[in-house]
Amino acid sequence: MIAIGLQNTEWVLKTIYPIHYRDLIEKYAEEYEIDPYLVVAIMKNESKFDPNAVSKKGAKGLMQIASVTGEWASERLNIPNYSEDMLFEPEINIRIGVWYLHVLENEFGNNIEVMIAGYNAGNGNVKKWLDNPEYSKDGKTLDKIPFNETRHYQRKVLRDYRIYNKIYK
């Protein structure tokens, strides 16, 4: 009886916390050395796995890539004949999103909390916060995030990241 209850619990959790586009996530997570569960947690919060999602600010696709980020990434990744509409293609969107997480990881020394803040608020804002003693005592971690949206986003992504790790590892 207990085993059936545990199986049902696992099924319910996997229904609430699904992994869509697993092959693409694993492919690019491996290529850019990013934890695939972090990618999934970000994608869940960014688009709820809707490849056609568009934010109020115009970010597009599964990982909500901003136009300027898409353009920059397409040049760095040598994506031929890039156009903004390509951000609605799951493979292109995931590739750019995971690449950008890799950029943030290199910039912020593999600090997942800071990487998540950077994904939401932009690395320029996070750099300013890290340089400001009001927000960071050590210049490496954020003691306070001045943007409410980023603070809530970071909490939700970290929560989901922990949950995905517990369910799927």
N, C-alpha and C positions, 0 to 999 in steps of 0.2 A: 504494500500500500504506500509506503514512504517513497519507494522508487518511482511509482506512477506520479505521485505528487511532485517530485523533483523534476521529472520529465516534463510535466505540464508547466511548471514554473519556468523551466528553460525555454520551452516553446513560446510562452507568453513574452518573456524577455526578448527573445529573438524576433518576435513580431513587433514589439515596441522599438527595439534597437536593431533594425535590419542592416545588412550590408548589401547595397546595390552596387553594381559596377565593380565587383570584387576583382576580376581579372585585370582590369585597367589600373585599379588602385594598387594592387600588388606589384604589377609591372613597373609603375613609376615610383612607388615607394622603395622598391629594391634599387632601381636605377639611381635615385637621388638620396638613398639611405635615410629615409624618413619612416617613422613608425606608421604602418598602415592604419592602425586604430586611431591615431591622431588625425589622419586624412579623413577617415569616416566620420569622426566626431565633428570636424569642421564642416564637412559636406552636409551632414544632418542639420546643423545649425544654420548654415548659409542658405540652403535651398530646399531642405527636406527631400533631397534626391530628385528634384525636378530639373531636368536639363534645360527647360525653357524659362526658368525663373529669371526675373529682372527686378532688381532692387529699386527703391525710390531714387537712389543716386545713379542708377543706370548700370550697375554691375550685373554681369550676365552669367547664366549657366549654373552648373552644379556647384562650383566652388566660388561663384559670384566674383568673377574677375572684372576689375575696372578696365575701362577702355585703354587708359594710359599704361596699365600693367600688361595688358594683352599685347599692345604694340611693342613695348620694351622687350617682353619675353619672346615675342615672335622673331625679333631681330637677334637676340642672344641664342635662341634655339634653332635659328635658320629654318623657320617654318615657311615653306614656299607659298607664294601667292596669298599671303595672310590677308584676311579681312575680318572685321569685327564680328560678322555673322558666324565665323568659325568658333566663337566662344560658346555657341549652343551645341557644338559637337562634343559629346562626352569625352572622347579621347583627347582632343586638343585642350579642352577645359581642365581636365584632370592633370594632364601633363604640365600645363602652365601653373596650376595651383600647387602641385607638389614641388615643381621646380622653385617656385617662389618661397615655399616653406624651407627648402634647402638653402636659399639665399638668406632667409631670416635666421636659420640655424647657424650658418657661418658668421653672420653679422653679430648675433647675440650669444654666441658661445653655447649653443645647445640648451639654452634655458627655455623650456617649453612654455612656461607662463609668459615670458617676455615675447616669445615667438607668436603666441596666440594673440597677444595684445597688438603686436606689429601687423599681423594678418588683418586685423580689424581696423586699426587706426592708422596704419601706414608706418613704415620704419622711420620716417623722418620725425613724426610725432614722438615715437618711442625713444629715439635718440635724445630729443630735447628733454623728455621726462627723466631719462637716466642721468642726464647732465645737471638736473635741477635737484638740489638737496631736499626740497619740499616733497619730491616724489620718490627719490631714491637716495638712501644713505650711503650706499657703496658704489653706485654707478653701474651696477650689474643686474640688480633686482629692483622690481618696482614695489615700493612700500604703499604707494597710493596711485591710483589711475584717475586722472582728472575728468575723463569722459565717462559719463554714466553708461552710455551704450557699450563702450569697450569693457568697462568693469563687469557689467552683467553678461556680456558675450563671453568673456574669459571664464567666468564662473560656470556658465552652462557648458562650454566646450570642455573644460577640465572635468566636470561631473560626467559628461558623456564619454569622455576618453577613459576614465576609470571604469565606467560601466562596461564599455566595449571590451576592455582588457579582461574584466572578470568573466564576462559571458563567453568570449571566443577563445581565450588562451587556454 
